[in-house]
Amino acid sequence: MIEPKCTLDVQAIRKHFPSITKGRIVTNNAASTQPPKKLADLYRQLSPDYENVHRGQSTASREMTELFEKAYDTIADFIGAPSRRNIVIGRNTTEAHNLVMYSMLTEFRDGDNIVTTMMEHNSNFVPWYAMCREILPKFARNVEYRIVNVDAETGELDLDHMASLVDDRTKLVCASGASNFYGTKNPVKKIREIANASGYRQPNGERKSWLLIDGAQLVPSTYVDVVDLDVDFMSFSFHKILAPFGVGVLYGKEHLLEQMNPFLYGGDMVGNGQVSPERVGYNELPWKFSAGTPNILGAIVSAQAFRILLDLALNPGEDVYFMSDKKIEREAVREAMDRITSYNCSLTERALEKLSEIEGLQIYGSKVAKRRTSLVAFNVDGRSAHGLAEALNEFGVESRAGCHCAALAHHSLVIPASCRLSFYFYNTLEEVDTAVDILAKIVREDIYAKTPFPFVQALAGS
């Protein structure tokens, strides 16, 4: 059994989450994590003083603008970005990928290619599919997407295959930092080396492929430093980091964001007074990618999720970082995330051990907890994945069934769906035991849900 290197005070942490004090067993955290009470309270506390940002001279507008801009600083500090100029705030990870695609659309030359992988979330494949198959062909431009194989047993990327696909016409390499199906943590630095070796000539003279990392599963669970990883772009969503307010982030190297076209046009992305019949000038970074009125309160509160994450991991019960001006130091982030990683690993190992004891159950991805994030997808011979999730729900365990938006991986394995348990640092080993013991009982006693959701009934009849 893996023992966490750094102990989290999990019982103290759990007191901050209404869903837990309500008695829910939440094991669908890879889809969305649960919000701590302080974040929901903060949203309500800010509401009476709400005002638009960058659009008023009132005290309320100035104070709201200051909080909004500080949110960018908090996000930059947590992931190790040089400044707020590297941060684009939008709705979610999917929008971040679409931003990169549409902003770079006109830069793809006939004969270029883009390399992605068979483990990608739909949001990091479908935009590139649409670009290559539906958008650019309308302009008589031929751009190819290439897909890297994944080892069916280990769930790991075939890096040799990736290297063979990346060539001097590969403009962009897109890969998950961690898979939301296999759980695999990918070697970002090795992928960076492959992208660097392509020799592709970018418009600014760089001779390499740019690298986009989908960090939706990586950032919530692992210490990330975007400068150290040398990624050109990284995306993630706050709804997987304690904050369900419809906020996602794209990190980009400043010189790339400077040269890219805007994604959306109008509103705050326009330079002050720089609109005439002959010319429109764009705002400075990061506001160049902030068209219209943003999700102001959502952005402010979501950024505070990083600060409360530090407090919960390092000093639960104390507000050292939350709603303070305390600088977020890299070592504090590393210590907090290392604690979370280690603890999550212990949850994953317990789940892998107990799941492997259930007859007819197949686990997808590595059987080594240290190589995974804290999720396990599986199927049981003769049982519907949706049926298992429905039965678990009737016993009070919240899981997920489906393809988890990892349709490519399910297609490659020739399976229609899988069931998934996913954990976060507020879960306990006892909850893991309960979830798997109930699953074992469902399988052993051939239990089916009495009241399945309508869409599950439809699937069963199709």
N, C-alpha and C positions, 0 to 999 in steps of 0.2 A: 504494500500500500504506500502510495506517495504521500509523504507528510509535507505540508506547505513549509517552505523555508522561512517565510515571514507570516506570523499569525495574524489573521483578521479577527476582530471581535464581532463575529457574525451575529450573535444574539443582540448586541447593541445596534448593529447595522439594521437588522430586521425591524426594529421598532420604528424606523423612519418610513416604512412602507405600508400604507393602508390596505393594500391587497393582501399582504401577509397577515396583518392583525385581523383581517376579516376571515382568515382561515383558508384562503385559496392555495392550492399547490400549483404554482405557475412553472411549467416546464416547456414553455414556448417562447423563450427569451431571444432566440435567434431571429424571430419575426419582429417582436417589439418587447422591450424591457418595461418594467413597471416604474411609475414615477414616485419619488419620495414626496411626502406631504409638504415639505418646505418649498418645493418647486411650484406645486399647485397653489399654495398660499401666496407665494411671491407674485404669481400671475394676477391674483385677485388684489393684492396690495398695490400693484402698479396701476391697476385700471383707473382709479379715480383721478390720477394725474396724467392719463394718456393724452398725447398730442402727436401730431405728425412730426417726422424728423426732416431736417433740412428745408422746412417749409413754413417757418413762422418765427416771429420775434418775441413771442410770449415766453415767460419764465418756464412754463410747462414744456414748450417745444424745445427750448434750449437744454433743459435738464433731460428730456427724453432722448434728444440727439446725443448727448454725452454718454448716456447709458448704452445706447445703440452702438455707438462707435467703440466704446470699451469692450463690447461683446466681441468685436472683431479682434481686438488685442488679446483677449482671453483665449480665443480659439487658436490664434497664431502661436501664443506662448505654449499652449498645451501640446501642440504637435511639432514644435520646434521650428516653425516658419520664421523667416527674418522679420516680417512685419505684417500689419493688417493689409498691406498692398497685395499680399499673396493670397488673400482669402476672398472667396466669392460665396455669399450666402444665398441659398435658394430654397426650394421646397423639400428636396430629398436627393438621394444618390442618383436616381434615375434622371432627374433633371440635370444634375451635374454632368453626366455622360452625354446627354443630348446637347448641353452647352458646348462641350468640346467638339462634338461632331459638327454641329451647325456653324460654329465659329471658325472651324478649320476647313469647312466644306470647299471653299473656292481655291484652297491651296493644293488639293489633290490633283496630280497630273495624270494624264492618260498612261496606263501601264503601272501605276503605283499599286501597292497592296497594304493591307493592314493585317496584323497577326493577333488573334485572340485564342482562347482555349476552350476545351470541351467541358470545363468545370464552371464556366461563367454563369453568373446570374443573368437572367434575360435582359436586364438593363445594360449589361456590358457586351451584349451580342446583337440584340434586335436593332439598336440604332445603327450599327455598322452594316448589318444586313440590309437595312432600308437604304442606307447611303449607297452601297455598292449595287444593289439590285433594283432599286426603285427611283432614287433621286438623281444620281449622277448619270445614269443611262439617258435620261431626258435631255442631257446636255452633251450627248455623244462622247461621254468620258468613261473609259473602262477602268474600273478599280476593283481589285479582287480582295476578298477576305479569305484568310487561311486559318485553320483551326488546329491547335496543338492537341495531340493525344494525351489521355490520362490513363495511368495504369489501373486496370479494373480492380485489382486486388488491394493495392496500397492507397489508391486515390491520389497518387502523386503525379505531378506533371512530368512528361517525358521531355526533359531539357534538351536532349540530343535532337529530338524531333523539332523542338522549337528552333534550335540553332540552324537546322536544315531549311526551315521555312523563312527565316529572317534573311533578307538579302539587301542589295543596294537599291531596291525599289520599295523597301518597307518603310513607310512614313511613320507608322505608329504601332507600338506593341501594347496590347491591353490585357491585363491579367488580374485575377483576384489576389488580394493579399492573403485571404483565407476563404476557403470554400464554405458556402452555407449548406452544402449537402454532404460532402466527404469529411468536412471539418479540417481539411488539410491546410496547414500554414505553409505558404509557398516561399521559396528562397528569393526574396525580392532583389537582393544584391546580385545574385547569379543571373537573374532575368535582366537586370540592369546591364551587366557585362555583355550579354547577348545582344541587347538593343544597341549598345555602344559600338559593337563591332560591325554593324551593318554597312557602314559607309554611305548611307543615304545622305544626299546633299539637301539640307533644309533651306528654305528661302533666306534665312539669316546667315547662311554660310556654315552652320554646324554640320558635321559629317557623322551622323548617328540617327537612329530611330528614336523618336520621343516615346516615353513610357508613361502609361496611365495605369495606376493601381486602384482597383476597387477596394477601398478600406472599410466597407460597411461592417464586415465581421471582424476585421483586424483591429481597428482603432478602439472599440469597446473593451477589448480583452488583452491587449498587448501594448507594451511601450513602443511608441512610434516617434521617430525623429526624421522628418521629411528631408532635411538637409543631409543627414548621415546616409539615408537610403538613396539620395540623389534621384528621387522620382521627379518627373516633369509635372505630373498631375497626380493628385490623390483625392478620392471622394469618400464621403461617409455621411450617415444620417444620425441625427440626435435621437430619433425614436428608438434606436438600439442602445442609447446611452442615457437612459433615465428620463428623457424629455419628450413627451408625445405632443409636440406643438407644430408639426409639419415643417421642420427646418432641416435642410441638408447643406453640406459644405463641399466646395471644390477648392483644394489647394492647387496653385499653379506657380511655377517659377515666374518671377516678375517680368522678365524680358519677353516671355511667351505671352502672358496676359496683355502686355503692352502692344504686341504686334497683332494679336488676334482681333477679328471683328467682334463687335458686341453680339450677344445672343438675342436679346430683346431690345427694342428701340423705343425711346420716349421716356419722359419723366426724368428721374434723377440721374440717368446715364448721360444726359445732355450737359455740356459745359455751361456754366452760368452765362446767360445772354448770348450764347454762341449759336443762334439759329437765325438764318436769313434765307431769302429765296435762293441764294447761290451756294450757301455752305452751311453745314451743321458740324459743330465741334463737339467732341465727346469729353465727358468728365474724366478726372484723374482716377487712378485706381484707389480703392476697390470699387468706387461708385460707378465706374464705367459699365459694370455688370449688374447694376441695381436699377433696372427700369421700373418706373411707377412706384407706388407706395409699397414698401416691403412689409413682411410679417414682423412688425416692430417688436411687440411684446413677446412673440414666439422666439425671435432671435435673442433678445435680452435674457429671457429665462432659460433658453436652451444652453447658452454659453455658461450660465451659472451651474448647469449640470456638471461641467468639468470641475468646477470649484467644489461642489458638494461631493463629487466623486473622490477628490483628494482628501476632503475632511473625513468621509466615511472610511476610507482605506487607512488613513494615517492616525486620525484622532476622532473617532465617532463620538458624537455628543458635543463637540466643540466646533464653533464657526471660526476657523482660522482663515480659510480662503473664501468661503461662501459670502457673497455680497460685501466683500472687502476690496481694498485697493492693493492688497498684498501681492507682490510680484510672484508669478508662478515660476519657480526655479526648475531647471531640467532634472536635477537630482531628486527633487520631491516627486515629480511626475514618474521618474523611473522607479523609485521605491514603491509608490502607490500601485503602479501598474504591475510591477513584479510580484507584489503581494497578491493582487487579483489573479494574475496568470497562474501563480503557484496554487492558490486555493481552488481556482476553477479546474486545474489539472487533477486535483485530488477527487473532485466531483466526477470528472470524466472517467478517471480510472475505475472508480467504484461502479459507475454505470456500465462500462465495458465488461468488467468482471462478471457482474450479475446478469447482464443481458446474454453473455456467451453461454450461460447455464440453461437457457430456455431452448428446449428442443425445437428444431426447425426454424430457428431465428437466424437470419443473415444480417450481419453488420456491414455497412458500406464504409470504406476507407480504412486507414491504418488502425491496427489494434493497440498501438502504442500511444498512450494518452499525451505524452509530451510533444507529439507531432501534430496534435489536433487542437482546435478550439473546443469549447465545452458544449458540443452538440454531438448526437449520435443518431444517424438515420438507419433504418432497418426495415426488413420485411419478415413475415412469418409464413412458412409454407402453408398454402391452402386458405389463407386469411386475407381479406381485403385490408389494405392499409387504412382506408377511411373507416372501415368497420372497427378496426382496433382503436383508432382515435376516438370514435364515438363511444365505444365501451369504456375506455379510460375516463372519458368525461363523466359518464354516469357514476363512476366511483370517485369523482372529485379530482382527477388528474388532468391538467390542461396540456395537451400535446398538439401536434399538427400532422395532418396527412395531406398528401398531394405531391407535386413535383417541386414545391418550394421555390418556384421560379428558376429552378435549375433544370430546365427541360432538356438541354443538350446532354447532360450527364445521364438523365433517365433514358433518353433515346439511345445513348451508346450502350447502356446496360440492358436495353430491351425490357424495361419495366415501366408500367403506367404510372406508378406512384410509390411512395414510401411513407412510413411513419417516422416521426422525429421527436426526440426528447432533447431539449436544450436548456442549459442552466446558466445562472449568473451568480455573482458573488453574494447575493442574499439568500440563495438556496442553501440547504444543509444536506449532509450525508444521509440523514434520516429521511429527507424528502426523496432523495434518489432511491433509497431502499424501498420506500413506500410505492413510488411510481413503478419500479421494476417488479416488485412483488405482486402488485395488482395486475400488471401486464401478464406475469406468469400465471396467475390465477385465471385470467381471461382466456389464455391460450389452453391451459390444462383442462379447464372445465367447459371449454367451447362456448363461452358467453358472448352474446351479441347485444348491441344496444337496443333498448326497448323503444326509444323515441329518437331515431336518427333524424338529422336535419334534412329538409327537402332535397337539397342538392346531392346529398349522399344517397338518398333513395333513387334519385334520377340516375346517378352513376351505376347503382346496383342493377337498375333495369335496362341499362344501355348495352 
